[in-house]
Structures are given as C-alpha cells and as structure tokens.
C-alpha cells in the first residue's frame, strides 16, 4: 500500500520547504513503485519539488538516501508481542511472517538486501538487534538465535524475490483471483505432449508463489532446525 504524501510547505519566496523525513518518504515510494535504479538525485529532487543542489544539502549522495530508506523500513520492522511468551517455533514463524510482510510492502528492501550492506544503526537495530533479542527471549541461546535468524532471513528473502513478479501468489493484490485463473489457463494450455505433468497439475502449480506455499516451506524449515537441535537444546521462553 502506498503511503500518503506528506504535505510540502513553501517559503516566503514560494520555493518548497522539505525535511529529511519527507525526502526519504518520497525516495521509498519511488523505489517501491518503480525500482532502486529509477531512484536518482535528479528524479527524487523533482519528486519533492526542489532542485538537485538543494537535495545535496540534505544527503551527500544516493548511498545516504538508501541508508535512509533502510533506516525507515528496516528500523520499523514490527514483531508481535515481545517474544517472551513464545516458544522457539512460534517466534521463528512470527519473525518470518513479519519479514515477508515488510518485503511485500516495500519491494525495494529485497533489492537493498541483495545488493548492498548497510552500516546504518537504526536499520541494524530494527532488523537485527531486535530480531535476535526476540528469538533469544523465546529460548534460543546465543549462536543458535543467530543461526535461526539466518535461516529465516535467507528463506524469506528468497521467497519474496520469487513471489514479487508472480502477482497471482500475492493475496494482497486486488486482482489475485483473476490472475490465478489466467495462470491456470496458461498451464492447462501448454502442449500436452511436452508438458504432461504441468498440464495435469495446472491448478496446483499456481500455488508455488502463494502464502500457503510459504508457510509450508517455513514449517518444514523450522521443524527441521529444531529437530536438529535435539531435545532439551532450547530451555523455553526466558523469564
């Protein structure tokens, strides 16, 4: 869902007056709706109604703007509860769902994760520090919490990348049912001699980028991880 534009005021001379938050909001919107590549200094300046040189007085370069997006989105990662009331399995599932929700709402974050490393403290606090604390409070100690985070992050990032261009798998898409129907029709219409299995499983094939498939894979991942730890490896939620 696209956030509402923040109002821009004008100075006495009629030029627009903006702040860093409004610029980052516009940058995030542009990156999400189009792409990170479309996010240039000149394009962003035009988006907020100021000159490129004025924009440089807020951010020295595009890298600082990308760090600002990371701060805004990753720093705001929403985790349910506090983790203390969860068992490790529920905590890992909740973290994965929170990450997928964030990545679906802000597709630019998938690109940021896979093309750069942020040193931004706000981003690291939201998407790393708080997430690790959340897992530890569920009973996963130290290095195990880090391993659990890695598994969940890598899996979710991969799934979000796969789902993004396949809108028939996104339940939030307003035309998801029609897109899914069209995809079933596409699979069903493949040459039977070449694709007998895909034709016979046309309906099931459309579930590959669905949230049901995401949860199925996540449960397999989490259950396998906890089974590998063995009984008694996780002491339960921290007090």
C-alpha positions as CSV (number, residue, x, y, z in Angstrom):
1,X,0.0,0.0,0.0
2,X,1.4,3.4,-1.0
3,X,1.8,5.8,1.9
4,X,0.0,9.2,1.6
5,X,2.2,12.0,0.6
6,X,3.3,14.4,3.4
7,X,2.3,18.0,2.7
8,X,5.1,20.3,1.5
9,X,5.1,23.9,2.7
10,X,6.5,26.9,0.8
11,X,8.9,29.6,2.0
12,X,8.1,33.3,1.7
13,X,9.7,33.3,-1.8
14,X,7.5,30.5,-2.9
15,X,10.1,27.7,-3.0
16,X,9.2,24.3,-1.4
17,X,10.4,23.6,2.1
18,X,11.0,20.0,2.9
19,X,12.7,17.9,5.6
20,X,14.7,14.7,5.6
21,X,11.7,12.6,6.5
22,X,9.7,13.8,3.6
23,X,12.6,13.2,1.2
24,X,13.1,9.6,2.5
25,X,9.3,9.0,2.3
26,X,9.4,10.1,-1.4
27,X,12.5,8.0,-2.0
28,X,11.0,4.9,-0.5
29,X,7.8,5.4,-2.5
30,X,9.7,5.9,-5.8
31,X,12.0,2.8,-5.1
32,X,9.0,0.6,-4.2
33,X,6.7,1.7,-7.1
34,X,9.5,1.7,-9.7
35,X,12.9,0.5,-8.8
36,X,16.2,1.4,-7.0
37,X,17.7,2.2,-10.4
38,X,14.9,4.8,-11.0
39,X,15.9,6.5,-7.8
40,X,18.3,9.2,-8.9
41,X,19.1,12.5,-7.3
42,X,17.6,14.4,-10.1
43,X,14.4,12.3,-10.1
44,X,14.0,12.4,-6.4
45,X,14.5,16.2,-6.4
46,X,11.8,16.6,-9.0
47,X,9.5,14.3,-7.0
48,X,9.7,16.5,-3.9
49,X,9.8,19.8,-5.9
50,X,13.2,21.1,-5.1
51,X,16.4,21.5,-7.1
52,X,19.1,18.8,-7.2
53,X,21.6,21.0,-5.5
54,X,19.2,21.7,-2.7
55,X,18.7,17.9,-2.2
56,X,22.5,17.6,-1.8
57,X,22.2,19.9,1.3
58,X,20.2,17.1,2.9
59,X,22.1,14.0,1.6
60,X,25.6,13.9,0.1
61,X,24.9,11.1,-2.3
62,X,22.5,8.3,-3.2
63,X,24.1,5.9,-0.8
64,X,23.0,8.1,2.1
65,X,19.5,8.1,0.7
66,X,19.5,4.3,0.5
67,X,20.7,4.2,4.1
68,X,17.7,6.5,4.9
69,X,15.3,4.0,3.3
70,X,16.9,1.2,5.2
71,X,16.5,3.1,8.5
72,X,12.9,3.9,7.8
73,X,11.8,0.4,6.6
74,X,14.1,-2.0,8.5
75,X,14.1,0.2,11.6
76,X,10.4,-0.2,11.7
77,X,10.2,-4.0,11.5
78,X,7.1,-4.9,13.5
79,X,7.5,-8.0,15.7
80,X,4.4,-9.2,17.7
81,X,4.4,-9.2,21.4
82,X,7.9,-9.3,22.8
83,X,9.0,-12.9,22.2
84,X,8.9,-13.8,25.9
85,X,5.5,-15.6,25.6
86,X,6.5,-17.5,22.5
87,X,8.2,-20.9,22.0
88,X,11.1,-21.0,19.6
89,X,8.9,-22.4,16.8
90,X,6.3,-19.7,17.1
91,X,9.0,-17.0,17.4
92,X,10.8,-18.1,14.2
93,X,7.5,-18.3,12.3
94,X,6.4,-14.8,13.6
95,X,9.8,-13.4,12.5
96,X,9.4,-14.8,9.0
97,X,5.9,-13.5,8.6
98,X,7.0,-10.1,9.8
99,X,9.9,-10.0,7.3
100,X,7.7,-11.2,4.4
101,X,5.1,-8.6,5.2
102,X,7.8,-5.9,5.2
103,X,9.3,-7.1,2.0
104,X,6.0,-7.3,0.3
105,X,5.0,-3.8,1.4
106,X,8.4,-2.4,0.4
107,X,9.9,-4.4,-2.6
108,X,12.9,-2.1,-2.7
109,X,14.1,-3.7,0.5
110,X,14.7,-7.0,-1.3
111,X,17.0,-5.3,-3.7
112,X,18.7,-3.4,-0.9
113,X,19.4,-6.7,1.0
114,X,20.8,-8.4,-2.1
115,X,23.0,-5.5,-3.5
116,X,24.5,-3.6,-0.5
117,X,25.4,-3.9,3.1
118,X,24.1,-1.1,5.3
119,X,26.0,0.3,8.3
120,X,23.0,2.2,9.5
121,X,22.4,1.8,13.2
122,X,18.6,2.3,13.0
123,X,18.3,-0.4,10.3
124,X,20.5,-2.8,12.2
125,X,18.6,-2.2,15.4
126,X,15.2,-2.9,13.9
127,X,16.1,-5.8,11.6
128,X,19.0,-7.4,13.5
129,X,19.3,-6.5,17.2
130,X,15.6,-6.5,17.9
131,X,15.1,-9.7,15.9
132,X,17.9,-11.5,17.7
133,X,16.5,-10.4,21.1
134,X,13.1,-11.6,20.1
135,X,14.5,-15.1,19.2
136,X,16.6,-15.2,22.4
137,X,13.6,-14.4,24.6
138,X,11.8,-17.4,23.1
139,X,14.5,-19.7,24.4
140,X,17.1,-19.8,21.6
141,X,20.5,-19.0,23.1
142,X,23.4,-17.1,21.5
143,X,24.7,-18.7,18.4
144,X,21.5,-20.7,17.9
145,X,19.5,-17.5,17.7
146,X,21.9,-16.2,15.1
147,X,21.6,-19.4,13.1
148,X,17.8,-19.3,13.4
149,X,17.8,-15.7,12.2
150,X,20.0,-16.6,9.2
151,X,17.7,-19.5,8.1
152,X,14.5,-17.4,8.4
153,X,16.0,-14.3,6.7
154,X,17.5,-16.3,3.8
155,X,14.4,-18.3,3.2
156,X,12.1,-15.3,3.4
157,X,14.3,-13.2,1.2
158,X,14.4,-15.9,-1.5
159,X,10.6,-16.4,-1.3
160,X,9.9,-12.7,-1.5
161,X,12.1,-12.4,-4.6
162,X,10.2,-15.3,-6.2
163,X,6.7,-14.0,-5.3
164,X,7.2,-10.4,-6.3
165,X,6.8,-10.8,-10.1
166,X,4.2,-13.5,-9.7
167,X,1.2,-11.5,-8.6
168,X,-1.2,-14.4,-8.7
169,X,0.6,-15.6,-5.5
170,X,0.2,-12.3,-3.6
171,X,-3.1,-12.3,-1.6
172,X,-3.0,-8.6,-1.2
173,X,-3.2,-8.0,-5.0
174,X,-6.6,-6.7,-5.9
175,X,-6.9,-9.0,-8.9
176,X,-5.3,-12.1,-7.4
177,X,-8.2,-14.4,-8.3
178,X,-8.3,-13.3,-11.9
179,X,-4.5,-13.5,-12.2
180,X,-4.6,-17.0,-10.7
181,X,-7.3,-18.1,-13.1
182,X,-5.3,-16.8,-16.1
183,X,-2.2,-18.7,-14.8
184,X,-4.2,-21.9,-14.5
185,X,-5.4,-21.4,-18.1
186,X,-1.8,-20.8,-19.2
187,X,-0.5,-24.0,-17.6
188,X,-3.5,-26.0,-18.9
189,X,-2.9,-24.7,-22.4
190,X,0.7,-26.0,-22.7
191,X,1.4,-28.7,-25.3
192,X,0.3,-31.9,-23.6
193,X,3.0,-34.0,-25.3
194,X,5.8,-31.7,-24.0
195,X,4.3,-30.8,-20.5
196,X,2.0,-33.7,-19.4
197,X,2.9,-33.2,-15.7
198,X,2.5,-29.5,-15.6
199,X,-0.8,-29.7,-17.5
200,X,-2.2,-32.3,-15.1
201,X,-1.1,-30.2,-12.1
202,X,-2.1,-26.8,-13.6
203,X,-4.2,-25.8,-10.6
204,X,-1.6,-26.8,-8.1
205,X,1.2,-25.1,-10.0
206,X,-0.3,-21.7,-9.3
207,X,0.3,-22.2,-5.5
208,X,4.1,-22.1,-5.9
209,X,4.3,-18.3,-5.1
210,X,1.4,-18.4,-2.6
211,X,1.5,-17.7,1.1
212,X,0.3,-21.2,1.7
213,X,3.4,-22.5,0.0
214,X,5.5,-20.0,2.0
215,X,4.1,-21.3,5.3
216,X,4.5,-25.0,4.2
217,X,8.2,-24.4,3.4
218,X,8.7,-22.3,6.6
219,X,7.2,-25.1,8.8
220,X,9.5,-27.6,7.1
221,X,12.5,-25.4,7.7
222,X,11.7,-24.5,11.4
223,X,10.7,-28.1,12.3
224,X,13.9,-29.4,10.7
225,X,16.0,-26.8,12.5
226,X,14.5,-27.6,15.9
227,X,14.8,-31.3,15.3
228,X,18.5,-30.9,14.5
229,X,19.0,-29.1,17.9
230,X,17.6,-32.2,19.6
231,X,15.5,-32.5,22.8
232,X,16.5,-30.1,25.6
233,X,18.5,-27.8,23.4
234,X,16.1,-25.0,23.9
235,X,15.2,-24.2,27.5
236,X,11.9,-22.4,26.7
237,X,11.0,-18.7,26.9
238,X,13.2,-16.5,29.0
239,X,11.6,-15.1,32.1
